[in-house]
């Protein structure tokens, strides 16, 4: 997540110094980790 934050900060600096940029749209989609299958409880 820190890598994303760093990249966005660097991008913001680059955009601020470039007067020809009108709009910027960024989409970040994070995957949810796959749920681990629960182990069946042993009767004992």
Beta strands, then each sheet from edge to edge (+ up, - down):
end
